[in-house]
Amino acid sequence: MPEALICDAIRSEQNYVFACGLVGAQLKGGARRRAVNQLADRRQRIEVLAAMIDQTQVPSTPPGFEPPAPIDNARSARRALVDLNNSLVGAYAQVAATTEGDDRALAVATAQDCARTAVQWGGASQAFPTAE
């Protein structure tokens, strides 16, 4: 069970990496730099998650990402990042619920970071973040 949930978190992080590429074309200045800088952090998270499971179970990177709504301006770009971060909160909460020790601590800290990042992109603070 934890492996399937970790794979879900990996897929969600992979989607976030793709989304950062898509939103980069719509954002300017500091927001664009922040999105680009998040690419390295998210790729590192994927590596950390992959190390938690059998390497034969690690999902391959998909060829692309189709956002649930078009990303065609700065507002929709920010909304996409808010929604993706909020969905990652749920993914990491599920990982935390099925792991122990350092893996659980990592999942909890990452869920908290995703919640903060959603707020930084303009999302409302939520007790239990969800994609809208």
C-alpha positions in Angstrom: 0.0 0.0 0.0 2.7 2.6 0.8 4.4 2.0 -2.5 1.2 2.8 -4.5 0.8 6.0 -2.5 4.4 6.9 -3.0 4.0 6.3 -6.7 1.0 8.6 -6.7 3.1 11.3 -5.0 5.8 10.8 -7.6 3.3 11.2 -10.4 1.9 14.3 -8.8 5.4 15.8 -8.5 6.1 14.9 -12.1 3.0 16.8 -13.1 4.2 19.8 -11.0 7.5 19.8 -12.9 5.6 19.9 -16.2 3.3 22.6 -14.9 6.3 24.8 -13.9 7.4 24.6 -17.5 3.9 25.6 -18.7 3.5 28.4 -16.3 6.9 29.8 -16.9 5.7 31.1 -20.2 2.9 33.0 -18.5 4.7 34.5 -15.5 7.2 37.3 -15.3 9.9 38.6 -13.0 10.1 37.1 -9.5 7.1 34.8 -10.1 8.8 33.3 -13.1 12.1 32.8 -11.3 10.3 31.2 -8.3 8.5 28.7 -10.7 11.8 27.9 -12.4 13.6 27.5 -9.1 10.9 25.1 -7.9 11.8 22.7 -10.8 15.1 21.6 -9.1 13.3 21.2 -5.7 10.6 19.1 -7.2 13.0 16.9 -9.2 14.9 16.3 -5.9 11.6 15.3 -4.2 11.0 12.8 -7.0 14.4 11.2 -6.3 13.8 11.1 -2.6 10.4 9.4 -3.0 11.9 7.0 -5.6 14.5 5.9 -3.0 11.7 5.0 -0.6 10.4 2.2 -2.8 11.6 -0.7 -5.0 13.1 0.8 -8.1 11.1 -1.4 -10.4 8.0 0.3 -9.0 9.1 3.9 -9.7 6.8 5.3 -12.4 8.5 6.6 -15.5 8.2 10.2 -16.4 5.1 10.7 -18.6 5.6 12.4 -22.0 3.6 15.4 -20.9 1.0 16.9 -18.6 -2.4 18.1 -19.6 -3.6 20.6 -17.0 -7.2 20.4 -15.9 -7.8 24.0 -17.1 -5.9 26.0 -19.7 -2.8 27.9 -18.6 -3.0 30.9 -20.8 -2.2 33.9 -18.5 -0.6 34.7 -15.2 -3.8 34.2 -13.2 -4.4 30.7 -14.6 -0.7 29.9 -14.1 -0.9 30.8 -10.4 -4.2 28.9 -10.0 -2.7 25.8 -11.5 0.2 25.9 -9.1 -2.1 26.5 -6.2 -4.3 23.5 -7.2 -1.3 21.2 -7.8 0.3 22.1 -4.4 -3.0 21.5 -2.6 -3.4 18.1 -4.3 0.2 17.3 -3.3 -0.8 18.1 0.4 -3.3 15.2 0.1 -0.8 12.9 -1.6 1.8 13.5 1.1 -0.7 13.1 3.9 -1.6 9.7 2.5 2.1 8.8 2.4 2.5 10.0 6.0 -0.5 7.9 7.1 1.1 4.7 5.8 4.7 5.1 6.7 6.8 5.4 9.9 9.8 7.2 11.2 11.9 9.3 8.9 9.6 8.6 5.9 6.6 9.8 7.8 8.4 12.9 9.1 9.5 13.7 5.5 6.0 13.3 4.2 4.5 15.5 6.9 7.1 18.2 6.3 6.6 18.1 2.6 2.8 18.3 3.0 3.3 21.4 5.1 5.7 22.9 2.5 3.2 22.3 -0.3 0.5 24.0 1.8 2.7 27.0 2.3 3.7 27.1 -1.4 0.0 27.1 -2.4 -0.6 30.1 -0.2 2.5 31.8 -1.6 1.1 31.3 -5.1 -2.1 33.1 -4.0 -4.2 30.2 -2.6 -6.3 30.6 0.5 -5.0 29.0 3.7 -6.9 25.8 4.4 -7.1 23.5 7.3 -7.2 20.5 4.9 -6.0 21.8 1.4 -7.7 20.3 -1.6 -7.6 21.2 -5.3 -10.5 23.3 -6.2 
